[in-house]
Amino acid sequence: MAKVWTLLLLCGILGSGLSENPSWFENISTNLFKSPGDILIGGLFPINDLTSDLSKRVKPDDLECTSISTFGLSLSLVMKFSVDEINSLENLLPGITLGFEIYDTCMQPSVVMKPVLQLLTKESTEELDISCNYTDYKTRVIAIIGPNNSELVPVIGKLIGFFLMPLISYGATSDMFSDKETFPSFMRTVPSDRWQVAAMVQLLKEFGWNWVSIVGSDDEYGQKGQQQFSSMANEESICVAYQGLIPVYSDPEPAIKEILNRIVDAKVGVVVVFSLPKPARDFFIEVIKRNITAVWVASTAWSLNDGVSTLPGINSIGTVLAFADITRPLHLFNPYIRELFKKMEETQIPQQQDTEISPLDNPCPSCSFLSQANMSMVEVKLVQRSAFSVYTAIYCVAYALHDLLGCNATSCALNPKTDKVYPWQLLQKLQKVSVNLEGVNFKFDKEGNPNFGYDFMQWIFNDTTVQFDGIGYFYQNLTIDKEDIKWHTTNGKVPLSTCSSDCGIGQVRRVKGFHSCCFDCIDCKEGTYLNSSDDIQCRACPTGQWSTLRSTSCVYPIYTYLDWSNYESIGLILGGILVLASHVWVGALFFMHRGTPLVKTAGGPLIGLTLLSLAGECISLALFLGQPGDIVCRLQQPLNAFFPTVALSVILTISLQIVCVTEFPEKSPDHLENLRGRGSLFVILGCCGLQAGLCGWYAREGPSLTQYVASLEVNYVKTFLRCPVEPMLNFGLMLGFNVLLALISFMSTFMALKPPGQYNLARDITISSLSYCVLWVMFIPIYTSLNDKDKSIAQVGVSLLSNIGLVAAYFFPKCHLLVKHPELNTDDHFRTFLEGAPPTPPEES
């Protein structure tokens, strides 16, 4: 943006040399500081710098301002140019001439009071009336342009505000002047420092700089800017490691050395300098001496000042990012000044300066010797950029007068020569004025601030000079071309300026010391989470939710189960299919040999019931697979316990028959038939009924899956969900009852004698019941030590093993006889158990 303006400015300068000047240039007056007119405007400019020692001041007039400030003088010439240009416009104030009186402020409160009192005197006099009513008091001027800095406004602003005379500053930026109760007539054509501070804070946030120092000049401008920056930075979680003030009215060197010591100790990489030009120059002289490098954020007051940018060694200080008032080039200004100086050069008469003339009447006696050789003073970058603010202020007055006087393109309804026009009337019009100048629409807001912001620039260091390169702008929000920034760092990358590195996800900051930007990063533990990066501690998860380590949110738990496609499930399914296949094969084989002695001895029709119950147990194990539900969980354990009861109760009836034959041989023939018939049925029904009661009790006492899940203490994000096995007592009774049946069968048969030359039925029962007891007794300690998933797998596995154990031990030997030795399937081979004849002990040899 700055390059574009420079190009436009050069084009304007070159163009002015190639074309004729406007005709009104012929009427330029060589009087620099006063011009008569129908309406006068006052101007306050820092035409001179203070040359006396304020500490030695005894009398009010013990002040000397004899060192010309080319910057202030150049701005005063902008006012002269603007008024002359307005007078040349026939349709702005037709028939009315605008005049001016320009006075020197010397940048000193004690100096500025004289011209202000002069400007407040009664029209056409040098007397300041004391009156009870100042509404009809017509002052010497109708508005005042200036002053240029914030230090002078508190001194004169309230006094001028009493008269409600417009005070339009082109450089005072302190936000305190936005208070219309204290400064009711103050307005300005440069943005408030509140906006500048907001832009600076946005800049720091844009690059993640949260550990900075701020240095200000010890005056109204620096103090207020520093206070506002610290407050706004704190709101945006930016820590000010150190803040210091550079003395303005005393020797600054000791204070600057202390400030730099503190900045170095704080180890900051970014320093905001909110200062007037002279204190900033003194500050950077010491920075260069110490060879300190950093990112320096420059406020508008010194960002483009030649006094700082031309310091020897300034290119060693690092990166300078600067804010400057938005401006537009004044194409006729340089040609105007060249013509002015030309006329002054032609009319110069060698003479001694009149020392009797008051500085109030002639703030620059030596200015009469200005010539074209002095053109360079108005061509410097700072003057060219600041000129637009002065130009805008004067044009706002002119357009407000146009409205106040009821002017059109040819005439005005009111004539200030005959009609009373008061400053307070002009103030009302200024508050509503809207001006289009050089492509910019300008107006004041309700606080008297302009409706535009800043250019954002970077200092580009050449061999001996500094260029100001536009890299962005600010109006409410900061826009930056980051790729255009040249970082003066060792690696050419964006420097860091943080006290502590940013915490990772799910880490909370534990502040160390007094600054919130200095902290340790603490992990949020399981069951806690970091709700916001601004939180100072981890929050506990709500009931029913959980989180993992370093979480930013809690979640409801995810439940897994033995899905049909899991490897474990596939293994169990294949095992179940093999067991079911054995059931089918045994059942088919026994059905083919139904009615034979072996089948009768093994249980007859009860064999089918046994195999069906064992097959039912295998099928019921499918309830352990897939997503559990309330109904599935109600049936899972009862069915797994009930089906084996049927098979074991059948085996028990056969065991009791063996006991009857072996222990009561004399009575067995008479009672064996009853025992095989009604007795077996009674035993089976009794055992099954008792187990059914235990299963019903378990189902009634135990919670549903929904109730179980709701009662769980959630301390996990993902876990295996199995059907609740509660109450454990009832669960143990169901399994224990089956073990008891197997144990009784084992004890009934393990001492039974083998009938000589006959099939040993007791052996099959002994081995099958023993294997069942051993498996389920071993299951108990293993089960209690497993997790939920492994408990389900273990229970299904043991159920299949015990099932195949019963089939293998009880049925496979009989199947072997049927397949391999069918000739033994005779009544003689099973006579003892068929007829109840006692076995004959083997003869001793």
LORO-858192 format. One record per residue (C-alpha): residue number from 0; x, y, z. Coordinates in steps of 0.001 Angstrom, whole numbers. Layout:
   i       u       v       w
 NUM       X       Y       Z
...
! end
This chain:
   i       u       v       w
   0       0       0       0
   1    2851    2397     849
   2    4464    1624   -2521
   3    1271    2569   -4305
   4    1043    5884   -2457
   5    4702    6604   -3164
   6    4103    5964   -6841
   7    1061    8235   -6828
   8    3044   10915   -5041
   9    5883   10717   -7569
  10    3403   10830  -10405
  11    1853   13925   -8833
  12    5228   15600   -8472
  13    6386   14757  -11982
  14    3001   15595  -13401
  15    3021   18971  -11754
  16    6318   19723  -13396
  17    5080   18798  -16807
  18    1799   20692  -16612
  19     885   24212  -15645
  20      27   24992  -12014
  21   -3556   25987  -11126
  22   -4321   29626  -11678
  23   -4918   30276   -7991
  24   -1194   29672   -7359
  25    -655   33188   -8672
  26   -2422   34596   -5624
  27    -344   32744   -3017
  28     564   34999    -118
  29    4020   34802    1399
  30    2629   35364    4888
  31    3085   31886    6377
  32    1230   32183    9662
  33   -1626   34634    9164
  34   -4177   35197    6486
  35   -7191   37512    6759
  36  -10660   36251    6002
  37  -14350   36516    6701
  38  -14041   33566    9045
  39  -10820   32662   10831
  40   -9498   29235   11831
  41   -6795   28863   14450
  42   -3844   26516   14046
  43   -1562   25027   16708
  44    1662   23481   15377
  45    5045   22539   16913
  46    6976   25006   14785
  47    9879   25170   17253
  48   11499   22891   19787
  49   12220   23850   23385
  50   15759   25173   23865
  51   15640   26332   27508
  52   15822   24334   30736
  53   12390   24076   32341
  54   13937   23276   35715
  55   15483   26765   35786
  56   12282   28568   34934
  57   11491   31388   37404
  58    9205   33728   35465
  59    6277   32721   33241
  60    8174   33935   30191
  61   11410   32114   31018
  62   10950   29890   27999
  63   12899   29713   24784
  64   11772   27896   21646
  65   14284   28896   19008
  66   15138   25605   17296
  67   12982   25188   14225
  68   11126   21881   13871
  69   10901   21280   10143
  70    8165   18709   10743
  71    5910   21121   12636
  72    6668   23940   10211
  73    5815   21718    7262
  74    2465   20792    8786
  75    1664   24452    9341
  76    2304   24975    5635
  77    -210   22182    4940
  78   -2797   24315    6753
  79   -1908   27332    4642
  80   -2125   25229    1478
  81   -5496   23762    2508
  82   -7065   27149    3271
  83   -5790   28639       1
  84   -7139   25658   -1926
  85  -10555   25958    -260
  86  -10700   29666   -1086
  87  -10015   28772   -4709
  88  -13067   26525   -4867
  89  -15999   28639   -6004
  90  -18735   26223   -4916
  91  -17594   25339   -1371
  92  -17837   28722     374
  93  -18985   31024   -2406
  94  -18447   34679   -1617
  95  -16730   33886    1685
  96  -13011   33936    2379
  97  -11514   31580    4920
  98   -8574   32948    6923
  99   -6220   31498    9507
 100   -3913   32320   12359
 101   -1137   29805   13110
 102     728   29693   16429
 103    3622   27715   17823
 104    3048   25199   20655
 105    6725   24309   21159
 106    5317   20943   22308
 107    5026   22499   25779
 108    1878   22995   27929
 109    3302   26227   29324
 110    3709   27619   25789
 111     442   26516   24241
 112   -1689   28487   26715
 113    -701   31861   25197
 114   -1976   31190   21676
 115   -5095   29497   23003
 116   -5991   32535   25097
 117   -5306   34688   22028
 118   -7643   32523   19915
 119  -10389   32767   22536
 120  -10400   36573   22610
 121  -13424   38443   21401
 122  -13745   38900   17656
 123  -11464   41586   16204
 124   -9997   42365   19625
 125   -7315   41023   21880
 126   -9561   40990   24932
 127  -11005   37934   26644
 128  -14332   39005   28069
 129  -15642   37783   31398
 130  -19339   37178   31040
 131  -22199   35277   32637
 132  -23422   34072   29254
 133  -21017   32873   26570
 134  -23673   31575   24186
 135  -23550   34840   22241
 136  -19805   35261   22664
 137  -18148   35374   19263
 138  -14516   34350   19503
 139  -11616   35416   17319
 140  -11653   32089   15451
 141  -14471   29657   14830
 142  -12399   26475   15235
 143   -8887   25396   16184
 144   -6792   22869   14275
 145   -4405   21012   16606
 146   -2525   20311   18714
 147    -305   17577   17364
 148     148   15431   20480
 149   -1794   14114   23466
 150     306   15937   26053
 151   -1211   19333   25243
 152   -4898   18443   24907
 153   -5633   18025   28659
 154   -4204   21501   29235
 155   -6316   23316   26659
 156   -9099   20871   25827
 157  -11319   21581   28820
 158  -10925   25342   28435
 159  -11807   25252   24742
 160  -14563   22744   25509
 161  -16148   25321   27816
 162  -16807   27509   24753
 163  -17831   24406   22740
 164  -15362   25533   20123
 165  -14313   22686   17785
 166  -10782   21504   18588
 167   -9753   19185   15743
 168   -6427   17488   16364
 169   -4345   15942   13612
 170   -2098   13960   15974
 171   -3474   13624   19536
 172   -4449    9949   19825
 173   -5012    9312   23545
 174   -8324    7562   24119
 175   -9151    9691   27144
 176  -10228   12462   24760
 177  -13109   10293   23546
 178  -14881   11189   26801
 179  -17363   13791   25605
 180  -18291   14851   29121
 181  -14725   15994   29788
 182  -13757   17056   26263
 183  -17093   17923   24602
 184  -15638   19784   21611
 185  -12586   17619   20897
 186  -12402   15816   17548
 187   -9566   14306   15569
 188   -8605   13067   12139
 189   -6358   10277   13423
 190   -7656    7120   15146
 191   -7800    6768   18912
 192   -5058    4841   20655
 193   -7737    2373   21729
 194   -7856    1223   18121
 195   -4092    1184   17915
 196   -3872    -946   21036
 197   -6518   -3293   19632
 198   -4483   -3606   16437
 199   -1322   -4357   18417
 200   -3058   -7034   20484
 201   -4462   -8637   17326
 202    -942   -8627   15881
 203     424  -10440   18935
 204   -2383  -13007   18804
 205   -1855  -13531   15070
 206    1703  -14743   15671
 207    1106  -16417   19031
 208    3200  -13942   21035
 209    1907  -13967   24614
 210    5050  -12944   26541
 211    5917   -9335   25757
 212    7189   -6110   27270
 213    5830   -2625   26699
 214    7810     592   26893
 215    6165    4004   26756
 216    7153    7626   27016
 217    6407    9166   30401
 218    3713   11500   29142
 219     -16   11435   28452
 220     445    9526   25191
 221    2741    6825   26516
 222    1097    6390   29900
 223   -2427    5976   28561
 224   -1252    3770   25718
 225     638    1544   28119
 226   -2333    1263   30466
 227   -4727     402   27656
 228   -2366   -2123   26154
 229   -1806   -3900   29466
 230   -5539   -4070   30119
 231   -6496   -5308   26649
 232   -3580   -7756   26508
 233   -4652   -9247   29821
 234   -8168   -9777   28470
 235   -6677  -11716   25547
 236   -4403  -13859   27782
 237   -1261  -12014   26710
 238    1175  -11490   29564
 239    3120   -8272   29944
 240    6413   -9423   31415
 241    7621   -5894   32061
 242    6452   -2340   31442
 243    8560     769   31768
 244    8362    4504   31061
 245   11009    6654   29386
 246   11361   10088   31048
 247   10415   13009   28783
 248   11383   16021   30879
 249   14541   14697   32531
 250   17650   12689   31605
 251   16294    9392   30234
 252   19552    7408   30104
 253   19478    5820   33608
 254   15842    4806   33200
 255   16464    3378   29727
 256   19349    1247   30992
 257   17145    -155   33760
 258   14331    -810   31265
 259   16649   -2753   28961
 260   18069   -4745   31876
 261   14566   -5813   32829
 262   13652   -6660   29227
 263   16734   -8868   28897
 264   15997  -10569   32231
 265   12397  -11263   31183
 266   13636  -13044   28023
 267   10915  -11592   25839
 268   11150  -11662   22063
 269    8628   -8889   21368
 270    8643   -5326   22741
 271    5855   -2803   22144
 272    7187     763   22098
 273    4392    3298   22695
 274    6369    6516   22709
 275    6861    9963   21300
 276    9681   10274   18744
 277   12393   11820   20957
 278   12091    9297   23849
 279   11966    6507   21247
 280   15174    7820   19684
 281   16930    7910   23070
 282   15703    4373   23761
 283   16986    2865   20503
 284   20349    4577   20831
 285   20897    2428   23919
 286   19392    -650   22220
 287   21930    -319   19417
 288   24782      85   21923
 289   23801   -3153   23654
 290   23224   -5007   20386
 291   19796   -6176   21532
 292   17593   -7784   18885
 293   13857   -8390   19092
 294   10595   -7716   17328
 295    9755   -4066   17973
 296    6124   -3020   17549
 297    6062     692   16780
 298    3226    3069   17622
 299    2174    5749   15158
 300    3995    8548   16966
 301    7485    7295   16021
 302    6905    4529   13493
 303    7942    6669   10481
 304   10081    9239   12283
 305   13388    9989   10593
 306   15008   10727   13941
 307   14719    7032   14804
 308   14957    5359   11408
 309   18196    7180   10502
 310   20091    6210   13665
 311   23471    4621   12871
 312   23240     858   13387
 313   19439     823   13438
 314   19491   -2176   11068
 315   20917   -4336   13865
 316   17943   -4138   16225
 317   15897   -6919   14566
 318   12417   -6657   13078
 319   10351   -3466   13298
 320    6606   -3772   12677
 321    4950    -359   12566
 322    1481    1121   12618
 323     918    4371   10722
 324   -2135    6529   10166
 325   -3920    5826    6906
 326   -3187    8665    4491
 327   -3530    9790     897
 328   -1080   11888   -1161
 329   -1858   15572   -1734
 330    -866   15989   -5357
 331    -835   19808   -5353
 332     961   20252   -2046
 333    4546   19973   -3306
 334    3952   22192   -6349
 335    2242   24694   -4039
 336    5177   24792   -1632
 337    7636   25077   -4524
 338    5685   28054   -5854
 339    5438   29546   -2356
 340    9184   29242   -1746
 341    9850   30642   -5181
 342    7814   33755   -4390
 343    9462   34106    -979
 344   12846   33812   -2606
 345   11935   36559   -5093
 346   10643   38933   -2442
 347   13372   38474     150
 348   14944   41715    1356
 349   18174   41327    3354
 350   17516   42709    6795
 351   18161   41922   10414
 352   15559   40045   12365
 353   13361   42265   14511
 354   13959   40965   18035
 355   11155   43134   19388
 356    8447   41125   17618
 357    6751   38683   19975
 358    7121   34968   19158
 359    3346   34845   19433
 360    3014   37103   16400
 361    5893   35583   14454
 362    6755   32071   15617
 363    9484   31681   13002
 364   11390   34891   12187
 365   13984   33057   10114
 366   11270   31483    7932
 367   11337   34597    5767
 368   14532   33200    4264
 369   12907   30009    3031
 370   13642   29156    -575
 371   13319   26351   -3079
 372   16445   24878   -1548
 373   14298   24013    1499
 374   11854   21831    -461
 375   13329   18688    1066
 376   11734   19458    4422
 377    8226   18873    3042
 378    9220   15861     958
 379   10166   13607    3860
 380    7977   10547    4333
 381    6579   11545    7720
 382    5408   14947    6503
 383    3826   13491    3377
 384    1891   10939    5449
 385     871   13391    8197
 386    -238   16111    5769
 387   -3496   14343    4964
 388   -4620   14522    8624
 389   -4201   18317    8678
 390   -5765   18651    5240
 391   -8788   16571    6303
 392   -9323   18582    9511
 393   -9483   21879    7617
 394  -11738   20532    4904
 395  -14132   19185    7569
 396  -14394   22723    8955
 397  -15004   24093    5494
 398  -17761   21593    4678
 399  -19351   22140    8085
 400  -19336   25898    7424
 401  -20895   25227    4032
 402  -23754   23489    5834
 403  -23949   26003    8700
 404  -24060   29046    6413
 405  -26640   27440    4158
 406  -24421   27560    1094
 407  -25113   26238   -2371
 408  -22897   26308   -5432
 409  -23254   30052   -5907
 410  -24051   31723   -2604
 411  -24573   31332    1143
 412  -27705   32195    3093
 413  -25717   33664    5985
 414  -22921   36178    5761
 415  -20409   35999    8636
 416  -19721   39734    8172
 417  -23262   40638    9163
 418  -24718   37464   10717
 419  -23646   35958   13990
 420  -21988   32557   13578
 421  -20784   30851   16733
 422  -18315   27998   17328
 423  -20900   25889   19161
 424  -23118   25992   16071
 425  -20235   24792   13925
 426  -19580   21938   16382
 427  -23064   20544   15770
 428  -22481   20539   12025
 429  -19034   18976   12360
 430  -20491   16048   14272
 431  -22589   15182   11195
 432  -20183   16173    8418
 433  -19247   13666    5690
 434  -16393   14554    3346
 435  -14946   12758     304
 436  -11259   13552     -46
 437   -8805   11829   -2358
 438  -11106    8810   -2662
 439  -11691    8526    1103
 440  -15065    9104    2717
 441  -14425   10753    6067
 442  -16774   11373    8981
 443  -16653   11504   12779
 444  -18302    9022   15101
 445  -20196   10064   18241
 446  -16909   10274   20178
 447  -15284   12539   17607
 448  -13047    9773   16213
 449  -12509    9144   12474
 450  -13972    6220   10579
 451  -10703    4628    9443
 452   -7745    2859   11008
 453   -4072    2235   10250
 454   -1623    1013    7696
 455     539   -1869    8927
 456    4136   -1549    7781
 457    7550   -3129    8098
 458   10913   -1447    8198
 459   13084   -2711    5348
 460   16763   -2113    6117
 461   19012   -1231    3199
 462   22675    -403    3467
 463   22216    3068    4945
 464   18520    3785    4691
 465   15197    2416    5888
 466   12194    1876    3653
 467    8666    1526    4965
 468    6905   -1359    3252
 469    3138   -1756    3599
 470    2177   -5315    4584
 471   -1401   -4871    5798
 472   -3980   -2577    7300
 473   -6295   -2329   10285
 474   -9878   -1210   10509
 475  -11720   -3088   13250
 476   -9726   -6191   12217
 477   -6091   -6651   11280
 478   -5243   -7933    7802
 479   -1625   -8992    7189
 480     269  -10334    4171
 481    2423  -12683    6239
 482    4424  -13887    3251
 483    5728  -10358    2661
 484    7254  -10010    6130
 485   11030  -10332    6247
 486   11998  -11615    9681
 487   15417  -10537   10883
 488   16124  -13800   12696
 489   18835  -16427   12309
 490   16552  -18817   10436
 491   14358  -16188    8768
 492   11244  -17618   10453
 493    8672  -16100   12797
 494   10341  -15653   16204
 495    8805  -17021   19371
 496    7871  -14959   22386
 497    6258  -17179   24981
 498    7049  -17860   28609
 499    5924  -21478   28304
 500    5161  -23628   25297
 501    1526  -24283   24577
 502      59  -27247   26378
 503   -1012  -30240   24365
 504   -4503  -31567   23978
 505   -6028  -32530   27293
 506   -3429  -30725   29390
 507   -4306  -28056   31919
 508   -2086  -25139   32784
 509    -693  -24842   36279
 510     505  -21259   36605
 511    3991  -20624   37937
 512    4585  -17294   39646
 513    2496  -14221   38921
 514    2030  -14448   35148
 515    -658  -16614   33648
 516    1535  -17247   30582
 517    4151  -19065   32663
 518    2889  -22511   33519
 519    3466  -26244   33709
 520    1337  -28571   31624
 521    -497  -31185   33688
 522   -2230  -34142   32038
 523   -5920  -34604   32711
 524   -6232  -38042   34288
 525   -8716  -40725   33361
 526  -12216  -39737   34361
 527  -11461  -36028   33925
 528  -11351  -33747   30898
 529  -10339  -30275   29788
 530  -13508  -28434   28829
 531  -11746  -25312   27554
 532   -8137  -24312   27021
 533   -8760  -21487   29504
 534   -9721  -23841   32333
 535   -7352  -23912   35278
 536   -8213  -27456   36321
 537   -9551  -30636   34814
 538  -13230  -31338   35323
 539  -14650  -34629   36534
 540  -16751  -36509   34017
 541  -20534  -36521   34550
 542  -22128  -39620   36012
 543  -22341  -42356   33419
 544  -19468  -41001   31304
 545  -15714  -41502   31294
 546  -12599  -40279   29572
 547   -9128  -41482   28754
 548   -5873  -39758   29665
 549   -5622  -36180   28284
 550   -9179  -35973   27056
 551  -11088  -32855   26060
 552  -14487  -34467   26523
 553  -16184  -37366   28229
 554  -18092  -40054   26384
 555  -20633  -42668   27196
 556  -18940  -46064   27390
 557  -18805  -48391   24419
 558  -19669  -51999   25222
 559  -18207  -54896   23273
 560  -19363  -58499   23340
 561  -18578  -61869   21845
 562  -19526  -61016   18320
 563  -20262  -63919   16004
 564  -17335  -62931   13810
 565  -14727  -62825   16575
 566  -12013  -65442   16465
 567  -12992  -66653   19923
 568  -16611  -66961   18913
 569  -15737  -68843   15727
 570  -13654  -71303   17769
 571  -16467  -71884   20218
 572  -18981  -72306   17406
 573  -16799  -74921   15709
 574  -16389  -76713   19015
 575  -20141  -76690   19570
 576  -20743  -78064   16066
 577  -18343  -80950   16727
 578  -20090  -81748   20003
 579  -23514  -81596   18324
 580  -22196  -83860   15557
 581  -21158  -86402   18151
 582  -24639  -86219   19655
 583  -26221  -86860   16261
 584  -23847  -89704   15483
 585  -24389  -91397   18862
 586  -28134  -90877   18651
 587  -28285  -92330   15150
 588  -26187  -95336   16139
 589  -28253  -96070   19211
 590  -31483  -95580   17252
 591  -30283  -98139   14745
 592  -29688 -100611   17590
 593  -32753  -99815   19625
 594  -34129 -102757   21583
 595  -30751 -104494   21829
 596  -29355 -105501   25240
 597  -26723 -102738   25153
 598  -29222  -99982   24465
 599  -31578 -101328   27145
 600  -28767 -101481   29660
 601  -27547  -97960   28807
 602  -30967  -96482   29597
 603  -33274  -97409   26799
 604  -35585  -94564   25838
 605  -33856  -92324   28353
 606  -30799  -92282   26096
 607  -32712  -90081   23677
 608  -33633  -87714   26535
 609  -30008  -87586   27604
 610  -28691  -86792   24136
 611  -31419  -84205   23552
 612  -30571  -82435   26810
 613  -26862  -82436   25984
 614  -27652  -81090   22525
 615  -29881  -78441   24137
 616  -26993  -77372   26322
 617  -24795  -76897   23244
 618  -27465  -74872   21504
 619  -28136  -72767   24613
 620  -24468  -71729   24610
 621  -25322  -69573   21596
 622  -26893  -67169   24099
 623  -23354  -66258   25177
 624  -22600  -64953   21675
 625  -23863  -61793   20027
 626  -25217  -58614   21626
 627  -26811  -59370   24979
 628  -30318  -58270   25864
 629  -32707  -58488   28803
 630  -34441  -61687   27614
 631  -31199  -63350   26542
 632  -29619  -62650   29906
 633  -32650  -64014   31770
 634  -32326  -67352   29930
 635  -28547  -67670   29552
 636  -27427  -69135   32869
 637  -30644  -71034   33750
 638  -30609  -72967   30457
 639  -26873  -73613   30763
 640  -27517  -75173   34169
 641  -30843  -76942   33486
 642  -29977  -79004   30376
 643  -27012  -80804   32035
 644  -29292  -81572   34980
 645  -31514  -83677   32720
 646  -28567  -85745   31430
 647  -26998  -86115   34870
 648  -30289  -87158   36439
 649  -30622  -89957   33811
 650  -27081  -91110   34573
 651  -27959  -90940   38280
 652  -30910  -93301   37776
 653  -28621  -95832   36074
 654  -26109  -95402   38900
 655  -28843  -96176   41409
 656  -29708  -99332   39437
 657  -26058 -100427   39660
 658  -26091  -99802   43402
 659  -29255 -101864   43697
 660  -27717 -104768   41769
 661  -24335 -104691   43495
 662  -25318 -103756   47045
 663  -28693 -105493   47321
 664  -28369 -108574   45083
 665  -31105 -110550   46876
 666  -33748 -107877   46368
 667  -32652 -106428   43065
 668  -34553 -108867   40825
 669  -37808 -107893   42519
 670  -37279 -104122   42480
 671  -35084 -103505   39413
 672  -38014 -103255   37048
 673  -39764 -100650   39246
 674  -36507  -98742   39611
 675  -36082  -98591   35856
 676  -39632  -97424   35332
 677  -41424  -95226   37833
 678  -38337  -94868   39994
 679  -36229  -93403   37200
 680  -39001  -91056   36219
 681  -39387  -89919   39811
 682  -35651  -89278   40177
 683  -35444  -87398   36879
 684  -38501  -85280   37590
 685  -37349  -84616   41131
 686  -33872  -83504   40071
 687  -35169  -81404   37206
 688  -37840  -79864   39385
 689  -35341  -78923   42047
 690  -32980  -77424   39449
 691  -35878  -75580   37845
 692  -36642  -74046   41236
 693  -33026  -72931   41619
 694  -33053  -71471   38109
 695  -36296  -69610   38754
 696  -34908  -68211   41998
 697  -31770  -67042   40145
 698  -33798  -65370   37417
 699  -36034  -63628   39922
 700  -33323  -62354   42236
 701  -30914  -61302   39521
 702  -31109  -57858   37854
 703  -32025  -57390   34224
 704  -29271  -56301   31855
 705  -30741  -52779   31736
 706  -30719  -52516   35521
 707  -27240  -53977   35683
 708  -25804  -51488   33166
 709  -27496  -48568   34926
 710  -25965  -49617   38253
 711  -22427  -49934   36903
 712  -19851  -47454   38126
 713  -18488  -46168   34838
 714  -14696  -45936   35010
 715  -13941  -47019   31488
 716  -14442  -45828   27942
 717  -14680  -49282   26384
 718  -15339  -52566   28122
 719  -16741  -56025   27569
 720  -20399  -56412   28451
 721  -21634  -59786   29615
 722  -24888  -60751   31162
 723  -24913  -60088   34897
 724  -24114  -63204   36924
 725  -25948  -62212   40075
 726  -26614  -63269   42718
 727  -23447  -65358   42869
 728  -24979  -67611   45542
 729  -27808  -68647   43240
 730  -25354  -69127   40365
 731  -23196  -71332   42547
 732  -26207  -73361   43688
 733  -27244  -74095   40106
 734  -23811  -75295   39071
 735  -23201  -76964   42396
 736  -26403  -78980   42085
 737  -25164  -80508   38809
 738  -21788  -81274   40363
 739  -23627  -82895   43268
 740  -25555  -85170   40873
 741  -22312  -86174   39147
 742  -20611  -86741   42513
 743  -23437  -89020   43719
 744  -23209  -90990   40477
 745  -19454  -91301   40903
 746  -19709  -92480   44502
 747  -22408  -94977   43524
 748  -20296  -96694   40903
 749  -16579  -96301   41485
 750  -16498  -99326   43971
 751  -18895 -101482   42004
 752  -17584 -104913   40958
 753  -17151 -105702   37293
 754  -19350 -108671   36275
 755  -16973 -111336   34972
 756  -17284 -111772   31253
 757  -19862 -108994   31022
 758  -19915 -105308   30070
 759  -18685 -102969   32852
 760  -21423 -100309   32876
 761  -20202  -98867   36199
 762  -16873  -97893   34625
 763  -18536  -95630   32060
 764  -20545  -93822   34710
 765  -17551  -93474   37037
 766  -15335  -91898   34402
 767  -18022  -89644   32947
 768  -19199  -88337   36321
 769  -15629  -87934   37544
 770  -14650  -85905   34463
 771  -17687  -83668   34958
 772  -16852  -83065   38620
 773  -13178  -82366   37931
 774  -13903  -79898   35130
 775  -16394  -77817   37087
 776  -14402  -77891   40320
 777  -11358  -76621   38402
 778  -13586  -74012   36751
 779  -14348  -72218   40037
 780  -10861  -70767   40852
 781  -10106  -70111   37192
 782  -13397  -68292   36702
 783  -12904  -65943   39629
 784   -9521  -64722   38342
 785  -10620  -63866   34815
 786  -11985  -60681   33288
 787  -15552  -60524   32025
 788  -14755  -61517   28466
 789  -12603  -64455   29473
 790  -15228  -65548   32010
 791  -17778  -65935   29244
 792  -15308  -67791   27025
 793  -14240  -70014   29921
 794  -17813  -70904   30861
 795  -18728  -71811   27287
 796  -15514  -73783   26903
 797  -15972  -75736   30127
 798  -19605  -76404   29251
 799  -18544  -77893   25908
 800  -15746  -79915   27532
 801  -18016  -81319   30235
 802  -20621  -82056   27597
 803  -18240  -83946   25335
 804  -16760  -85557   28440
 805  -20099  -87115   29299
 806  -20604  -88243   25704
 807  -17069  -89616   25345
 808  -16930  -91398   28695
 809  -20462  -92751   28764
 810  -21470  -93307   25134
 811  -18308  -93792   23096
 812  -17320  -97170   24743
 813  -20775  -98489   23934
 814  -20524  -97135   20386
 815  -17194  -98904   20053
 816  -18823 -102185   21045
 817  -21696 -101669   18629
 818  -19382 -100871   15748
 819  -16368 -103097   16419
 820  -17831 -105979   18432
 821  -21493 -106341   17567
 822  -21260 -110033   18571
 823  -21053 -108984   22215
 824  -24385 -107168   22044
 825  -26152 -110163   23645
 826  -28242 -110832   26738
 827  -25457 -112884   28315
 828  -23025 -110022   28034
 829  -25430 -107685   29905
 830  -27245 -110236   32048
 831  -26332 -108781   35421
 832  -27867 -105376   34611
 833  -30743 -106696   32582
 834  -31999 -109315   35049
 835  -30535 -108017   38299
 836  -28424 -111141   38828
 837  -25578 -110415   41165
 838  -22125 -110480   39621
 839  -19999 -113520   40484
 840  -16649 -112660   41991
 841  -13744 -114016   39971
 842  -12261 -117331   41208
 843   -8972 -117204   43003
 844   -6202 -119057   41259
! end
